[in-house]
Structure formats: structure tokens, C-alpha cells
Amino acid sequence: MAAQSSHVRLCPRRPSLRLRAAALVAGSCVLLLAPSGRAQQAPVREYPPGEYYLALNIYQAGEFTDAARAFRSAARSGVRSSEGRWVDSICYHTMLGESMYQMGELSQAADEYTAALNLFLVHRNWMLRVDFPDVLQPDQGSARRAPTWGVSTRRSVPARFPDRYPILQGRLDNQQVLQQGGIVALPEFYQVNVHEIMRCTALAIRRRHEIMGRAAAHDPLTTQLVQVLTVRPAPPNHWSGAWIDALLGLAYASAGRSQEAASELGKSLVMASQFDHPLTATSLLALGKLAFEQDQYGTASGLFLEASLSAAWYSQYALVEEALRWGAVTHLVAGQNGMYPPLEPATAWARRESDLLETSLVVSAAEVAATANETATAVTLLEQARRTMARADMRGGTIGARYQYVLALASYTAGNVKAGDAAFAALMAYQRKSSLRLFELGLIDRLVVSAAVTERVGNELYNYALREPEPKDWAVDPVETLSVVLTPHLAPLEHW
């Protein structure tokens, strides 16, 4: 399956003493329970299951409704115990949230990200039970995965990781439970895709931040994440600690602690001082956004390109899309002439990998062309995007809204007012229910009305959310700026 093709198994190594001891106990249990007096070997279960990766493929095709249905189905095969769902459900919740996010269902998406992160907090020490390889090896990869739109200037190389890692669940010693009462939890081995769980945890943190905006810094869950991750719940002095650095950096960013976020994200970029890993692209993207916020457009552009290259190596197509989309926005805001260079070769590469990625890149290229008054080029690209979206849910979601904006812009430039008005009306209909800034304003208003923040903080939040648009607002996100300008805010203004 495409979702798994980027991971190569390491050569088997000798199990740790801890897991070998567990194996003896588990084996004894099997022997005792075998009906014929012979050991019955139960298959080792893998999480997330294969059904989850099929759902990922559906998501990459832009069929978000079907993907959500498939992620729910995969969740039914997840690990359940007396303690509730286990860490594999972080993946189901996060990707269900992503499917909803892509369709503009922000409240439901935020609920799924919150559910994923609450599971992470409940099982905060789960990585301490994973039998990790001691060392990493470089991944030579394949020509199919190699990105064609740029060459990394970083000196690190991608590492190869196992598809699955063994992890022991249950108790090695149930004597106390037998004596005092309770539920006996026999030891059991699972095979777990650790880096997929970590990728989804990181995605849940940063997407929740994106949806909540500045309200995230005043949310108790954000505070809990920072507190838990500061303890660094991973094997000490081990390469896997880079994943915790990435999560902590994202949590700091959600808390509005940009300097600390940049420090942790920088530390998370490589493992064992030399290897890229499945969260490298996430950290590069987050660092790019921090640089963008500080108007450091040259630095941001380089980080977004590097993020797209690292994400491509690990077949993280949605992350390639996001990184190159931000790269195109930076290109426009910085006043660069011509087409954003990576878009054309990246689109050709995406054609055989992901409909979602290809369509988004084409829409970004159309926006760059329309902004430069290259109307004929923009119209050609929009028709290409329309044909792809016509057979997928993308047309009714975030990519479809971006398409309508560029269509309106190109139509007005060409003097076709009727087509421009129709596209603009469709865009605003979507924004009324799915605007990030309007959703953020609602959260800020509830924070203040419920006295969850001080009067001083509330005034600062209102001052930010209800500000008069500045030139940068129009340049960075004209659609969100229009959504705020064209929507009345009587209740928040009264509360302010």
C-alpha cells in the first residue's frame, strides 16, 4: 500500500531483556491455555491495522466522506481494554479530524483532535514500553520517491525505520491483582507503527492550534501538553527523543511561546545528529510558519521547500501539499515575480501519487498566475483543477473554496462579472460556516464571557480578533480577511 511503501524494515535484532522476559511469561500463559496440551501460537496483532492504510489512500484521493467512514471502520478494530482506547486510536481520531477539516467542519474536526490528544495524555508513557532498535541506518530509498522540484541544502539524510515495533501490553506480574481483586491483564505483544502514531499526534497538536488560533494558548489541554512533554516521556538518551522534541515544540507554538517552540523544533530536525525522520517535515513546516509570522520571508521560503522535500521522501503527501502551498503564499507576499518555481515539477510528480496533492498544487499555481494578471494561464489551470475535483469531495471543501476564490479573481480580471459574482457567492457561502478566523473569534468570545481569561487578556484577544484589516492581512489571506470584514460581529463587539 502506498501509505506503507516509504518504510523499510530493519534487520532483526536480539530482543531486549525486558521483552525476552515478557515472552517467557506470555509463552507460559499460552501453554497453560492450550486445549490440546501443545502451545498454540496466536498471531501477533498489528496497529493501526491494514484497514487504516486503505483509509489513508482514500483520503489522498480527496474522497473525504468515504475516508471518514473508513477511518471509523478501522477504529472498530482498535485496541480496547478496561482503561478504554489505546494509543493506536490517536491515528483514527486524528485522520477522522483531517477528513472533517478538509470539508470545513471545524468544530467536529477540533473535537477529534482533542480526543486524540487526550488519549496521548492518558497513555503519556507508552513509548517507554516500545522495543526500539538501538541504532538507525540510512534509507537509500528509491527513485520513485525522490522529489523533483528541489535539492535539499541540509546535510542530513533520511533514516529507514521498521514498519512495526514490538510493544508489550498487560502486566508481567498479576499476583497483586489476584490477591487484592481487579482485572487480570495478561502480557501480550502488539506490533505498533510508532512513527505513524507520533505523526498523528503532531498533526493533532498543530491542526488544533490552526483551528483555535490564539484561543489555543488559553486552553487547559494546551497547558497539559506542555507540562507532560516537558518531562520528555521517551527512552532517555535515545534517538526517539527527537519525536518528543517535535511535539513539545508544537505545543509551545500553540501556547504562544514562539522562542521556546523554535528551540525545540530545531532540536527535533535530526536523529542521532544525522538522520531525517517522519516528523522532520512537520518541524520544518512549523519553523517556516514562525519565520513567516516574523516577516522573514527568505528564511520561511527555504524552510517550506525543505519541508516539502523531507515529506516527499516519507510519502507524506498532505504535508507536501501544505508546505508548497505556504511556499506559494510566501512567494506572493514577498513580491516575487513569475510562477513559484517548485509548482510545475511538483505537480507532475504528484500526478502519480495523490489527487489531493496534485489538485492543490494546480490551484496554487492558478492563484499565482491570477495575482500576476496572467489570466489565460490561470483559467487553463483552473480548468485542470476542476476536472480533477469533479470526481471527488474536494470541490466542496477547503481546496474547492480556494478554487472559487481564484476563479472569482480571474473572472473579474477578464471582465466576466457574472462568473466572478457566482464564484464569490459560492466562496462566501463556504466561509460563513468554515472560516478559521470566524471560528477563532467565537472561541475568544466564549473565553471572555465565561471569565476563563482575565479582563486584560480578553481585551488583547478582542483587539487582535476584531482589528481593522492591515495590508499584511490582505496579502497573506484575503479570503479570511474578507470573511471577517463582511460578517457582522455585534455580540463580540458588545462584550468588548
ChimeraX attribute file (.defattr): number of C-alpha atoms within 10 A of each C-alpha:
attribute: neighborCount
match mode: 1-to-1
recipient: residues
	/A:1	10
	/A:2	13
	/A:3	18
	/A:4	14
	/A:5	12
	/A:6	20
	/A:7	20
	/A:8	16
	/A:9	11
	/A:10	15
	/A:11	7
	/A:12	8
	/A:13	8
	/A:14	7
	/A:15	14
	/A:16	12
	/A:17	10
	/A:18	11
	/A:19	17
	/A:20	12
	/A:21	13
	/A:22	21
	/A:23	18
	/A:24	13
	/A:25	18
	/A:26	19
	/A:27	17
	/A:28	12
	/A:29	15
	/A:30	17
	/A:31	16
	/A:32	12
	/A:33	13
	/A:34	12
	/A:35	10
	/A:36	8
	/A:37	10
	/A:38	11
	/A:39	15
	/A:40	14
	/A:41	10
	/A:42	7
	/A:43	8
	/A:44	10
	/A:45	13
	/A:46	18
	/A:47	24
	/A:48	26
	/A:49	17
	/A:50	13
	/A:51	15
	/A:52	24
	/A:53	18
	/A:54	18
	/A:55	26
	/A:56	20
	/A:57	17
	/A:58	20
	/A:59	27
	/A:60	22
	/A:61	23
	/A:62	26
	/A:63	23
	/A:64	26
	/A:65	18
	/A:66	16
	/A:67	25
	/A:68	23
	/A:69	14
	/A:70	21
	/A:71	27
	/A:72	17
	/A:73	15
	/A:74	22
	/A:75	22
	/A:76	11
	/A:77	15
	/A:78	19
	/A:79	17
	/A:80	13
	/A:81	9
	/A:82	7
	/A:83	8
	/A:84	9
	/A:85	16
	/A:86	16
	/A:87	28
	/A:88	27
	/A:89	26
	/A:90	29
	/A:91	27
	/A:92	28
	/A:93	27
	/A:94	30
	/A:95	28
	/A:96	26
	/A:97	30
	/A:98	27
	/A:99	25
	/A:100	22
	/A:101	22
	/A:102	23
	/A:103	24
	/A:104	22
	/A:105	18
	/A:106	22
	/A:107	15
	/A:108	15
	/A:109	26
	/A:110	23
	/A:111	15
	/A:112	24
	/A:113	29
	/A:114	21
	/A:115	17
	/A:116	26
	/A:117	27
	/A:118	17
	/A:119	20
	/A:120	22
	/A:121	16
	/A:122	14
	/A:123	14
	/A:124	18
	/A:125	15
	/A:126	18
	/A:127	19
	/A:128	13
	/A:129	15
	/A:130	20
	/A:131	17
	/A:132	22
	/A:133	19
	/A:134	9
	/A:135	10
	/A:136	18
	/A:137	12
	/A:138	14
	/A:139	17
	/A:140	11
	/A:141	17
	/A:142	9
	/A:143	9
	/A:144	11
	/A:145	16
	/A:146	17
	/A:147	19
	/A:148	17
	/A:149	17
	/A:150	15
	/A:151	11
	/A:152	15
	/A:153	8
	/A:154	9
	/A:155	8
	/A:156	16
	/A:157	18
	/A:158	22
	/A:159	22
	/A:160	22
	/A:161	23
	/A:162	18
	/A:163	18
	/A:164	21
	/A:165	19
	/A:166	19
	/A:167	19
	/A:168	20
	/A:169	16
	/A:170	15
	/A:171	16
	/A:172	17
	/A:173	14
	/A:174	15
	/A:175	11
	/A:176	10
	/A:177	13
	/A:178	11
	/A:179	8
	/A:180	7
	/A:181	9
	/A:182	10
	/A:183	9
	/A:184	14
	/A:185	15
	/A:186	14
	/A:187	20
	/A:188	19
	/A:189	18
	/A:190	19
	/A:191	18
	/A:192	22
	/A:193	20
	/A:194	24
	/A:195	20
	/A:196	20
	/A:197	21
	/A:198	23
	/A:199	21
	/A:200	24
	/A:201	22
	/A:202	25
	/A:203	24
	/A:204	29
	/A:205	24
	/A:206	21
	/A:207	20
	/A:208	23
	/A:209	23
	/A:210	17
	/A:211	23
	/A:212	25
	/A:213	20
	/A:214	20
	/A:215	22
	/A:216	24
	/A:217	19
	/A:218	18
	/A:219	16
	/A:220	9
	/A:221	16
	/A:222	22
	/A:223	16
	/A:224	15
	/A:225	23
	/A:226	20
	/A:227	13
	/A:228	15
	/A:229	20
	/A:230	15
	/A:231	10
	/A:232	19
	/A:233	15
	/A:234	21
	/A:235	16
	/A:236	10
	/A:237	8
	/A:238	14
	/A:239	20
	/A:240	21
	/A:241	19
	/A:242	24
	/A:243	27
	/A:244	23
	/A:245	24
	/A:246	30
	/A:247	31
	/A:248	28
	/A:249	32
	/A:250	33
	/A:251	31
	/A:252	25
	/A:253	27
	/A:254	29
	/A:255	21
	/A:256	18
	/A:257	14
	/A:258	18
	/A:259	12
	/A:260	16
	/A:261	25
	/A:262	23
	/A:263	16
	/A:264	23
	/A:265	29
	/A:266	19
	/A:267	17
	/A:268	28
	/A:269	24
	/A:270	21
	/A:271	23
	/A:272	15
	/A:273	11
	/A:274	16
	/A:275	20
	/A:276	25
	/A:277	26
	/A:278	25
	/A:279	30
	/A:280	27
	/A:281	28
	/A:282	30
	/A:283	28
	/A:284	28
	/A:285	28
	/A:286	26
	/A:287	26
	/A:288	29
	/A:289	22
	/A:290	19
	/A:291	19
	/A:292	22
	/A:293	11
	/A:294	10
	/A:295	15
	/A:296	15
	/A:297	19
	/A:298	14
	/A:299	15
	/A:300	26
	/A:301	25
	/A:302	15
	/A:303	24
	/A:304	28
	/A:305	26
	/A:306	25
	/A:307	28
	/A:308	31
	/A:309	26
	/A:310	26
	/A:311	26
	/A:312	24
	/A:313	25
	/A:314	27
	/A:315	22
	/A:316	22
	/A:317	22
	/A:318	17
	/A:319	22
	/A:320	29
	/A:321	25
	/A:322	18
	/A:323	28
	/A:324	27
	/A:325	22
	/A:326	22
	/A:327	28
	/A:328	26
	/A:329	21
	/A:330	25
	/A:331	21
	/A:332	20
	/A:333	17
	/A:334	16
	/A:335	10
	/A:336	13
	/A:337	10
	/A:338	13
	/A:339	18
	/A:340	20
	/A:341	14
	/A:342	18
	/A:343	21
	/A:344	16
	/A:345	13
	/A:346	23
	/A:347	23
	/A:348	15
	/A:349	20
	/A:350	21
	/A:351	13
	/A:352	10
	/A:353	19
	/A:354	22
	/A:355	24
	/A:356	24
	/A:357	26
	/A:358	24
	/A:359	29
	/A:360	25
	/A:361	28
	/A:362	26
	/A:363	28
	/A:364	28
	/A:365	26
	/A:366	29
	/A:367	30
	/A:368	24
	/A:369	22
	/A:370	22
	/A:371	17
	/A:372	15
	/A:373	15
	/A:374	17
	/A:375	21
	/A:376	14
	/A:377	16
	/A:378	27
	/A:379	20
	/A:380	13
	/A:381	20
	/A:382	24
	/A:383	16
	/A:384	15
	/A:385	23
	/A:386	18
	/A:387	11
	/A:388	19
	/A:389	23
	/A:390	11
	/A:391	12
	/A:392	18
	/A:393	21
	/A:394	26
	/A:395	21
	/A:396	16
	/A:397	22
	/A:398	22
	/A:399	24
	/A:400	23
	/A:401	25
	/A:402	18
	/A:403	28
	/A:404	24
	/A:405	23
	/A:406	27
	/A:407	28
	/A:408	25
	/A:409	24
	/A:410	27
	/A:411	23
	/A:412	16
	/A:413	16
	/A:414	16
	/A:415	10
	/A:416	13
	/A:417	14
	/A:418	12
	/A:419	17
	/A:420	22
	/A:421	16
	/A:422	14
	/A:423	21
	/A:424	21
	/A:425	15
	/A:426	17
	/A:427	23
	/A:428	21
	/A:429	13
	/A:430	20
	/A:431	21
	/A:432	15
	/A:433	13
	/A:434	24
	/A:435	22
	/A:436	20
	/A:437	20
	/A:438	21
	/A:439	18
	/A:440	19
	/A:441	24
	/A:442	17
	/A:443	18
	/A:444	25
	/A:445	22
	/A:446	15
	/A:447	19
	/A:448	20
	/A:449	15
	/A:450	9
	/A:451	11
	/A:452	14
	/A:453	17
	/A:454	11
	/A:455	13
	/A:456	8
	/A:457	14
	/A:458	20
	/A:459	15
	/A:460	12
	/A:461	21
	/A:462	18
	/A:463	12
	/A:464	12
	/A:465	21
	/A:466	16
	/A:467	11
	/A:468	12
	/A:469	14
	/A:470	9
	/A:471	9
	/A:472	12
	/A:473	14
	/A:474	14
	/A:475	16
	/A:476	17
	/A:477	12
	/A:478	15
	/A:479	20
	/A:480	19
	/A:481	20
	/A:482	15
	/A:483	21
	/A:484	23
	/A:485	14
	/A:486	11
	/A:487	11
	/A:488	10
	/A:489	14
	/A:490	9
	/A:491	10
	/A:492	18
	/A:493	11
	/A:494	7
	/A:495	12
	/A:496	17
